[in-house]
Amino acid sequence: MDKKLQENMPIYMQIMNRVRGAVASGELAPGERVASVREMAADFEVNPNTMQRALNELERDGLLISERTAGRFVTTDRKLIHQLKKEAAEEAADTFRREMLALGFSEDEMIEFFRKRCESVGYREERIG
């Protein structure tokens, strides 16, 4: 999980986005225990209160589950994780589309470009999950 933060967005929101991305990609697996607030705060080089806020928000969203004596865990709700993946894919597709339009590609050219690119680098065989 990338832990470098930027200045253009509140830190706790950036942390939330990184954790969401790690869950969507499978880097953090369903049911996996996540590091403690202090450990994660040290990893991200942020105040523990900031980390606590991010993790509390992720709990409120249902992505993390807190068990008092055992710590926090990634949800095992497959529908929620699938929805998270879908949202991440939609965002990636929207970014791709915007950038290709800015380069002057038509919708049909974008689709053809992407199809050919996938074939040329073997993305079909690399599919994860």
HELIX and SHEET records of a PDB file:
HELIX    1   1 ILE A   11  SER A   25  1                                  15    
HELIX    2   2 VAL A   37  PHE A   44  1                                   8    
HELIX    3   3 PRO A   48  ARG A   60  1                                  13    
HELIX    4   4 ARG A   78  ALA A  102  1                                  25    
HELIX    5   5 GLU A  107  VAL A  121  1                                  15    
HELIX    6   6 TYR A  123  GLU A  126  1                                   4    
SHEET    1   A 2 LEU A  64  GLU A  67  0                                        
SHEET    2   A 2 GLY A  71  VAL A  74 -1                                        
END                                                                             
